[in-house]
Amino acid sequence: MGRQIRRQKTSGHAVKATEKHAEVGELDFSLGSDLTVSGALVSDGSNISLDSTSTLNIDCSNTSNGITIGTATSGIPISIGHTTSVTTVNDNLAVTGDLTVAGTTSFSDISITNVGDVALDSISADGTQIDITLTDNNAAALEIKEGSNAYMTFVTTNSGEKVQIDKPIVVGGDGTGQDVTFYSGTAGDHFVWDSSEEKLTITGTNSQTALDIADGNVTIADDLAVAGRIDLDEDNDTSIRASADDVITFEVAGSDELSLSATALYPATAKGLDLGSATNELGNVYLGSGKHIQFGDTQAAWGIDSLTTSNATLGYSSDYSAPVLDAKSTSFTIISSTGTANKPELVITNSTNGHGGGFLSFTKHRGWGGSANRAPIANDTLGGIAFMEGVSDYTPYAEINASTVDVTDDAESGAMKFTVKNTGVDNDDLTLLGGQISIGSGKHIIAIDQDIRYAHNVDNTVIVELPGVVIPRAAIITSVAAVVRTASNLGTHLVNIQMSATSGTGADSAIASGTELLGAGVANTDSTDSTSAEDINLASADEHEVWVCRDTVINPPSADQYVYICNAEGGNGTTDSTAGTLTVIIEYYGYK
């Protein structure tokens, strides 16, 4: 067994190495070789110190019982190593209680397996990649949760792998946001939230759907900028897009149909669209001042709110402050294509609760829209109505025409002629000329209301010449009559009717070579009051009374005659009247 124990110092009992127990007070061994104890070595002292300057081994060959340290009494603290020492466990380490590490724990890149709950403050990388390997085909291969409340679950179920997030995600903070990028399966395609630009950008593949909202509404509180097209159906052949700068184009069934520019809404091709349909009519159409609706290939607008063709315009004219039809160089035709009797019918209705009614007015302009000389002149046709057949050459069978005679301010006179065709020849059957009626070219009736505003105390001086009245040379007068329409304000106001070959004689002047036609100087003058000849009395007592003479008066063939109302008998005084109107009626035959 090697060397025997040699006692250097002893106190108390002697030590026998061969005994089962060696009980000593204090032993001090100086050994040059090994100390071998074949039995049990028991020490009950308060302090045991094993110290070595080289190597200290505590070993056991019993693989069942092993080596125990501090197992006799519960709660015994065990300290291994100096504060700067390294303690090495060369095999497995089993901890049945808690493990508290005050310093840094390094596992030298080995695996840690079969770990239950780990409570920690943080995990830091040691400068290399950190991998977390999950169990395959597991519905909850990794869960991040608080109690049973899951925040994030990693699912590795075959063909159903995913990361399930069950709580809101906040990236960055208010005012300190961060960028977020999602990549697609195609290189270069991605979805980016740029926090500094405050912009969400989807970069996809051309002609592929980058954003698909399968259901629900989209609300945009601010502007929406679209650089491409907006498809409106599943097969992507109906869309809205900006086809050019400041031009919006609507595509239907794969073809461009309608475009909107800054100034016009128009079809993609001429005459390519209808506005409304036979079963889906439009409502009202409102036009602003100076705007038009135009038709035809020749579309020259003329400054009114209008319905325009190449040959006509219907609309509102600021010149007239009323709707206007411009037939230009052609005719405007209203037809009845159904063959209904007495149709078409033009009805002009006034619905005012009063005495007024509708009017059909004809006007004449010499020039249009700003022309320097627009007013008509004498003998201009103002308008007409023609009754004609409408099959071949539109031959007129009857016409009504109106024209100017005198366009002088405050002396305007007009004429209206009724013409009826007879055996292919137009006959001027009836003409109305400023209080004058002509039947054909030979019979004429003058009927004029003439105000009387002069009086004179000399017999046969002129009061007024009947304006526009001419008895043509060689004419025969068959009847002259006068009716006091309004009485004079003068107490005595006697007048007669004369004619003269001189026109233009002024008031209070003597008539030139006058021929009396009605009055006391004509024997066959009859009146309401008497069958004896007497002058026409404008005094109030004779208001509405009648004077008439049916003598035949032949006008010499040498000169035309002009008709005057003259003072009679010299008793009218010199004070002019302020009232009084005389209706003069003359019937004659002659060419005019």
C-alpha positions in Angstrom: 0.0 0.0 0.0 3.0 2.4 -0.3 4.3 4.3 2.5 2.9 4.3 6.1 1.6 7.4 7.8 4.3 9.2 9.8 3.2 11.3 12.6 5.0 14.5 13.0 2.9 16.1 15.7 0.1 14.6 17.6 -2.2 15.7 20.3 -4.6 13.3 22.1 -5.1 9.9 20.5 -2.6 8.0 18.4 -3.6 7.5 14.6 -3.6 4.1 13.1 -3.9 4.1 9.4 -5.2 0.5 9.4 -8.1 1.3 11.7 -11.5 2.0 10.4 -11.7 5.4 11.9 -8.9 7.9 12.7 -10.0 10.5 15.2 -7.6 13.3 15.8 -7.6 16.8 17.1 -5.2 18.5 14.6 -3.2 16.5 12.1 -0.4 17.8 10.1 0.9 15.5 7.4 4.1 16.1 5.5 3.9 13.6 2.7 6.4 13.0 0.1 4.0 10.7 -1.8 0.3 9.7 -1.7 -2.0 9.4 1.3 -4.2 6.4 0.9 -7.3 5.8 3.1 -9.0 2.5 2.4 -11.8 3.0 4.9 -14.0 6.0 5.7 -12.4 9.4 6.5 -14.7 11.3 8.8 -14.0 14.7 10.3 -16.4 16.4 12.7 -14.4 19.5 13.2 -15.8 23.0 12.5 -13.4 23.7 9.7 -11.8 21.5 7.1 -9.5 23.0 4.6 -8.0 21.1 1.6 -5.4 23.2 0.0 -2.9 22.3 -2.7 -0.2 24.3 -4.5 -0.6 22.1 -7.5 -3.5 19.8 -8.0 -6.4 18.7 -5.8 -8.5 15.8 -7.0 -11.7 14.6 -5.4 -12.9 11.5 -7.2 -15.0 8.4 -6.8 -15.2 5.2 -8.7 -18.8 4.4 -7.6 -21.0 5.5 -10.5 -24.1 5.0 -8.4 -23.4 7.0 -5.2 -20.9 9.4 -6.7 -19.6 12.5 -4.9 -21.9 14.6 -2.7 -21.1 18.0 -1.4 -23.3 19.8 1.1 -26.2 17.3 1.1 -26.5 16.5 4.8 -28.1 19.7 5.9 -30.7 21.7 3.9 -29.8 25.3 3.0 -26.0 24.9 3.2 -24.4 27.4 0.8 -21.7 26.0 -1.4 -19.1 28.3 -3.0 -16.9 27.0 -5.8 -14.1 29.1 -7.3 -12.5 32.5 -6.8 -14.2 35.7 -8.2 -11.9 35.4 -11.2 -11.8 31.7 -11.4 -13.3 29.6 -14.2 -15.3 26.5 -13.1 -15.4 23.8 -15.7 -18.1 21.0 -15.7 -16.6 18.3 -18.0 -19.8 16.3 -18.3 -23.5 16.9 -17.9 -24.8 19.4 -15.3 -28.2 18.7 -13.6 -29.7 21.4 -11.5 -32.8 20.3 -9.5 -33.4 23.7 -7.9 -32.9 27.2 -9.2 -29.9 28.5 -11.1 -28.9 32.1 -10.4 -26.1 33.5 -12.5 -24.8 36.9 -11.4 -22.3 37.4 -14.2 -22.3 36.6 -17.9 -23.3 33.1 -19.0 -21.5 31.7 -22.2 -22.5 28.4 -23.7 -19.7 28.5 -26.4 -22.2 28.2 -29.3 -23.6 24.9 -28.0 -27.2 24.0 -28.1 -29.5 24.4 -25.1 -32.3 21.8 -25.3 -35.5 20.8 -23.3 -35.9 24.3 -21.7 -39.1 25.0 -19.9 -39.8 28.6 -18.9 -37.0 31.2 -19.2 -37.4 34.5 -17.4 -34.9 37.1 -18.7 -34.5 40.8 -19.3 -32.9 40.8 -22.7 -31.2 38.7 -25.4 -28.1 40.1 -27.2 -26.2 38.6 -30.1 -22.5 37.9 -29.7 -21.7 39.3 -33.1 -23.0 36.4 -35.1 -26.4 35.4 -36.6 -29.2 34.3 -34.3 -31.4 31.5 -35.6 -34.6 30.3 -33.9 -35.5 26.9 -35.3 -39.1 25.9 -34.8 -40.8 22.5 -34.6 -42.2 21.4 -38.0 -45.9 20.8 -38.6 -47.1 22.5 -35.4 -50.1 24.8 -35.1 -48.3 26.8 -32.4 -44.6 26.2 -33.0 -43.8 29.5 -31.3 -46.1 31.8 -29.3 -45.5 35.2 -27.9 -48.1 35.8 -25.3 -49.1 37.3 -22.0 -50.6 34.5 -19.9 -53.1 32.8 -22.3 -53.4 36.0 -24.3 -51.5 35.4 -27.6 -49.8 38.4 -29.3 -48.0 36.5 -32.1 -48.1 32.8 -33.1 -45.8 31.0 -35.6 -47.7 28.3 -37.3 -45.6 25.6 -39.1 -48.6 23.3 -40.1 -47.7 21.8 -43.5 -49.1 23.9 -46.4 -50.5 26.3 -43.8 -47.4 28.0 -42.6 -48.0 31.6 -41.4 -47.3 34.1 -38.7 -50.6 34.9 -36.8 -50.7 38.4 -35.2 -53.6 38.9 -32.8 -52.8 42.4 -31.5 -52.5 45.8 -33.2 -49.1 46.6 -34.8 -47.6 50.0 -34.2 -44.5 50.9 -36.2 -42.5 53.9 -34.7 -44.2 56.6 -32.7 -46.2 59.8 -33.2 -43.8 62.0 -35.2 -41.1 59.4 -35.3 -42.5 56.9 -37.8 -40.5 54.2 -39.6 -40.5 52.9 -43.1 -42.3 49.6 -43.8 -41.7 47.4 -46.9 -43.6 44.3 -48.1 -42.1 42.4 -51.0 -44.1 40.3 -53.6 -43.1 37.1 -55.3 -41.9 39.2 -58.3 -38.5 40.9 -58.2 -38.9 44.6 -58.1 -42.5 44.6 -56.9 -43.1 45.9 -53.4 -45.4 47.8 -51.1 -43.7 50.6 -49.2 -44.8 53.0 -46.5 -42.3 55.9 -46.5 -42.6 57.7 -43.2 -40.5 60.7 -44.2 -42.5 61.2 -47.4 -45.8 60.3 -45.7 -46.6 58.2 -48.7 -47.7 54.7 -49.4 -46.3 53.3 -52.7 -47.3 50.1 -54.4 -44.9 49.1 -57.2 -46.3 46.3 -59.2 -46.1 44.8 -62.7 -47.7 46.6 -65.6 -51.2 45.2 -66.5 -51.3 43.3 -63.3 -53.6 44.1 -60.4 -51.6 45.8 -57.6 -54.5 46.6 -55.3 -57.7 44.6 -55.2 -60.5 45.6 -52.8 -62.8 42.6 -53.0 -65.6 44.1 -51.0 -66.4 47.2 -48.9 -66.2 50.9 -49.6 -63.2 53.1 -50.2 -63.3 56.6 -48.7 -60.8 59.3 -49.6 -61.0 62.5 -47.6 -58.5 64.4 -49.7 -57.3 64.3 -53.3 -56.8 61.1 -55.4 -54.1 61.3 -58.1 -54.4 58.6 -60.8 -51.6 58.5 -63.5 -53.0 55.4 -65.3 -56.6 54.2 -65.9 -59.5 53.2 -63.7 -61.0 49.9 -64.7 -64.7 49.6 -63.9 -65.5 46.0 -64.7 -64.0 42.5 -64.3 -62.7 42.1 -67.9 -61.0 45.5 -67.8 -62.5 46.8 -71.0 -64.5 49.7 -69.4 -62.4 52.4 -67.9 -61.7 56.1 -67.2 -58.3 57.5 -67.9 -56.4 60.7 -68.8 -55.8 60.1 -72.5 -53.9 63.4 -72.9 -53.0 66.4 -70.8 -56.2 67.9 -69.4 -58.4 65.3 -71.3 -60.5 62.6 -69.6 -61.6 59.7 -71.8 -64.3 57.1 -71.1 -63.8 53.6 -72.6 -66.7 51.2 -73.0 -66.3 47.6 -74.2 -62.7 48.2 -75.2 -63.4 51.3 -77.3 -63.0 55.0 -76.4 -66.5 56.5 -76.5 -66.5 59.9 -74.8 -63.9 62.5 -73.8 -64.0 65.6 -71.6 -61.5 68.5 -72.1 -61.3 71.9 -70.4 -63.8 73.3 -72.9 -65.9 70.4 -74.4 -67.6 67.1 -73.8 -67.4 65.2 -77.1 -67.6 61.6 -78.6 -64.4 59.8 -79.6 -65.7 59.7 -83.2 -67.9 62.2 -85.0 -71.6 61.3 -84.6 -70.6 58.3 -82.4 -72.9 58.9 -79.5 -76.6 59.6 -78.9 -77.7 61.9 -76.0 -80.5 59.9 -74.4 -82.5 57.2 -76.2 -86.0 56.3 -77.4 -86.8 54.7 -74.0 -84.4 56.7 -71.8 -85.1 60.4 -72.5 -83.2 63.3 -70.9 -84.7 65.9 -68.7 -84.3 69.6 -69.2 -81.3 71.1 -70.9 -80.1 74.5 -69.5 -77.8 76.7 -71.5 -75.9 79.7 -70.2 -75.9 83.1 -71.8 -74.1 83.1 -75.2 -73.9 79.3 -75.4 -75.2 77.0 -78.2 -76.4 73.6 -79.3 -75.1 73.0 -82.8 -75.8 70.4 -85.5 -74.3 69.5 -88.9 -70.9 69.7 -90.4 -71.0 73.5 -90.9 -71.2 74.8 -87.3 -70.8 78.6 -87.4 -72.3 80.0 -84.2 -73.9 83.5 -84.2 -73.8 84.6 -80.6 -77.0 83.4 -79.0 -78.1 80.5 -76.8 -79.2 78.3 -79.6 -80.0 75.0 -81.3 -77.9 75.2 -84.5 -77.7 73.2 -87.8 -75.6 74.0 -90.8 -78.6 76.0 -92.2 -80.6 77.2 -89.1 -80.2 78.2 -85.5 -82.9 78.1 -82.8 -82.2 79.8 -79.5 -82.2 82.9 -77.3 -81.1 86.2 -78.7 -79.9 89.0 -76.5 -80.8 91.5 -79.3 -84.4 90.6 -78.9 -84.4 89.4 -75.3 -86.4 86.4 -76.6 -86.0 83.0 -78.3 -85.1 83.3 -82.0 -85.0 81.0 -85.0 -82.3 81.9 -87.6 -83.2 80.1 -90.9 -80.1 81.6 -92.6 -80.4 81.2 -96.3 -82.9 78.4 -96.3 -86.4 77.7 -94.9 -87.5 76.2 -91.6 -90.1 73.5 -92.2 -92.6 71.9 -89.7 -94.0 68.7 -91.1 -96.5 66.0 -90.1 -95.2 62.7 -91.3 -98.2 60.6 -90.1 -100.7 62.0 -92.6 -103.1 63.2 -89.8 -105.7 65.6 -91.1 -105.2 69.3 -90.2 -101.7 68.7 -88.9 -99.1 70.0 -88.3 -100.7 72.8 -86.3 -98.7 75.8 -84.9 -100.3 76.9 -81.7 -99.3 80.1 -79.9 -100.8 80.2 -76.4 -100.8 82.9 -73.8 -101.7 81.5 -70.4 -101.8 84.8 -68.5 -105.0 85.3 -66.5 -105.8 88.5 -68.4 -106.9 90.0 -71.7 -103.5 89.6 -73.5 -102.9 86.9 -76.1 -100.1 85.4 -78.2 -98.5 87.1 -81.2 -96.9 86.1 -84.4 -94.4 88.8 -85.2 -92.2 89.4 -88.3 -89.2 91.7 -88.2 -86.7 93.0 -90.7 -83.0 93.7 -90.2 -80.6 95.1 -92.8 -77.5 93.4 -91.4 -77.1 91.3 -88.3 -75.3 91.5 -84.9 -73.4 94.8 -84.9 -73.9 95.9 -88.5 -73.8 99.7 -88.8 -77.1 100.1 -90.7 -79.5 97.5 -89.4 -82.9 99.4 -89.7 -85.1 98.7 -92.7 -85.7 101.4 -95.3 -88.9 102.4 -97.3 -90.5 99.6 -99.3 -88.6 96.8 -97.5 -90.6 93.6 -97.1 -91.1 93.0 -93.4 -92.4 89.4 -93.7 -95.0 87.3 -95.3 -97.1 84.1 -95.2 -97.3 82.0 -98.3 -99.7 79.1 -99.0 -98.1 76.7 -101.4 -98.0 73.1 -102.6 -95.0 71.2 -101.1 -94.3 68.4 -103.6 -92.2 69.8 -106.4 -91.5 73.5 -107.0 -93.4 74.8 -104.0 -95.7 77.0 -106.1 -97.5 79.7 -103.9 -101.2 79.8 -104.4 -101.8 82.7 -102.0 -99.6 85.1 -100.0 -99.8 87.7 -97.4 -96.9 90.2 -97.4 -96.1 93.2 -95.2 -93.7 96.0 -96.1 -92.5 99.5 -95.0 -93.8 102.6 -96.8 -92.2 105.4 -94.7 -89.6 104.7 -92.0 -89.3 108.3 -90.8 -89.4 108.6 -87.0 -92.9 109.5 -85.8 -94.2 109.2 -89.4 -93.8 105.5 -89.9 -96.3 103.9 -92.4 -96.7 100.3 -93.6 -98.5 98.2 -96.1 -99.9 94.7 -96.2 -100.8 92.9 -99.5 -103.0 89.8 -100.0 -102.2 88.0 -103.2 -104.2 85.1 -104.6 -103.2 83.2 -107.8 -105.7 83.0 -110.6 -105.1 80.9 -113.8 -101.4 81.0 -113.0 -101.3 84.8 -112.4 -100.8 86.5 -109.1 -103.5 89.0 -108.3 -103.0 91.7 -105.7 -106.5 91.1 -104.4 -106.3 93.2 -101.3 -103.8 95.8 -100.1 -103.8 97.6 -96.7 -101.7 100.8 -96.8 -101.7 103.0 -93.7 -105.4 103.4 -93.3 -106.1 102.7 -97.0 -107.6 99.6 -98.4 -107.1 98.6 -102.1 -109.0 95.8 -103.8 -107.1 94.7 -106.8 -105.5 97.6 -108.5 -108.6 99.7 -109.1 -110.9 100.1 -106.0 -109.6 101.9 -102.9 -111.0 102.9 -99.6 -109.2 105.4 -97.3 -110.1 105.3 -93.6 -107.8 107.4 -91.4 -108.2 108.7 -87.9 -106.7 112.2 -87.9 -106.0 114.4 -84.8 -107.0 118.0 -85.1 -104.7 120.4 -83.3 -105.0 123.6 -85.2 -107.7 126.3 -85.6 -107.8 129.6 -87.6 -110.3 132.4 -88.1 -109.8 132.4 -91.9 -112.0 130.2 -94.1 -110.3 127.5 -96.2 -106.9 127.7 -94.4 -105.1 124.4 -93.8 -105.4 122.5 -90.5 -103.6 119.3 -91.6 -102.8 117.3 -94.7 -103.8 113.6 -94.4 -100.4 111.8 -94.3 -99.7 109.3 -97.0 -103.0 109.8 -98.8 -102.8 110.4 -102.6 -105.8 110.3 -105.0 -104.1 109.3 -108.3 -104.8 111.3 -111.4 -107.8 110.2 -113.5 -109.3 108.6 -110.4 -113.1 108.9 -109.7 -114.2 109.5 -106.1 -117.5 107.9 -105.3 -117.9 108.7 -101.6 -116.5 110.9 -98.9 -117.5 110.6 -95.2 -116.3 111.9 -91.8 -117.0 110.8 -88.3 -116.2 112.9 -85.2 -114.4 110.3 -83.1 -113.3 112.7 -80.4 -114.8 116.2 -79.9 -112.6 119.3 -79.9 -112.1 121.3 -76.7 -113.0 124.5 -78.6 -116.5 126.0 -78.4 -116.6 126.6 -82.1 -114.5 124.3 -84.4 -115.9 123.9 -87.9 -113.9 122.1 -90.6 -114.3 120.8 -94.2 -112.4 118.3 -96.4 -110.7 119.4 -99.6 -108.2 118.1 -102.1 -105.3 119.9 -103.9 -102.7 119.1 -106.4 -100.2 120.7 -104.1 -98.7 118.7 -101.2 -97.0 120.1 -98.1 -99.1 123.2 -97.4 -98.6 124.1 -93.8 -101.2 124.8 -91.0 -103.0 128.2 -91.1 -102.0 128.7 -94.8 -104.5 128.9 -97.5 -105.0 125.7 -99.5 -103.7 125.9 -103.1 -106.6 125.6 -105.6 -108.6 123.4 -103.3 -111.6 121.3 -104.3 -114.1 120.8 -101.4 -115.1 117.2 -101.1 -117.2 117.4 -97.9 -118.8 120.3 -96.1 -121.2 123.2 -96.5 -119.6 124.0 -99.9 -120.9 120.6 -101.3 -124.6 120.7 -101.8 -125.1 116.9 -101.3 -123.4 116.8 -98.0 -125.6 115.0 -95.5 -125.0 114.8 -91.7 -126.6 113.0 -88.7 -128.4 116.2 -87.8 -129.4 117.5 -91.3 -129.8 116.6 -94.9 -128.8 120.1 -95.8 -125.2 120.8 -96.5 -123.2 122.0 -93.6 -119.6 122.0 -92.3 -118.2 119.3 -90.0 -118.7 120.4 -86.4 -116.0 119.2 -84.0 -117.8 120.7 -81.0 -118.6 118.4 -78.1 -122.4 118.4 -78.9 -121.7 116.7 -82.3 -119.3 114.0 -81.0 -119.7 110.7 -82.9 -121.9 112.3 -85.6 -121.4 111.5 -89.3 -121.1 113.6 -92.5 -121.2 112.0 -95.9 -121.4 112.9 -99.6 -121.8 110.5 -102.4 -121.2 112.8 -105.3 -118.9 111.6 -108.0 -115.7 113.6 -108.2 -113.5 113.1 -111.2 -109.8 113.8 -110.7 -108.2 115.4 -113.8 -105.7 113.1 -115.5 -103.0 115.8 -115.3 -102.0 115.4 -111.6 -102.4 113.5 -108.4 -104.5 115.1 -105.6 -103.7 115.4 -101.8 -106.4 115.5 -99.1 -106.6 118.3 -96.5 -108.7 119.1 -93.5 -109.3 122.9 -93.5 -110.9 125.6 -91.3 -114.5 126.5 -92.4 -116.5 129.8 -92.2 -113.7 131.8 -90.4 -115.3 131.6 -86.9 -112.8 129.2 -85.2 -110.6 131.8 -83.7 -106.9 131.6 -83.4 -106.6 129.4 -80.3 -105.4 125.9 -81.4 -107.3 122.9 -80.0 -105.8 120.4 -77.7 -108.3 117.6 -78.4 -110.4 116.4 -81.3 -110.0 113.5 -83.7 -111.8 113.1 -87.1 -112.1 109.8 -89.0 -112.0 110.4 -92.7 -113.3 107.8 -95.2 -112.9 108.2 -99.0 -113.8 105.6 -101.6 -112.5 105.9 -105.1 -111.6 104.0 -108.3 -108.3 104.5 -110.0 -104.9 102.9 -110.7 -102.5 102.9 -107.9 
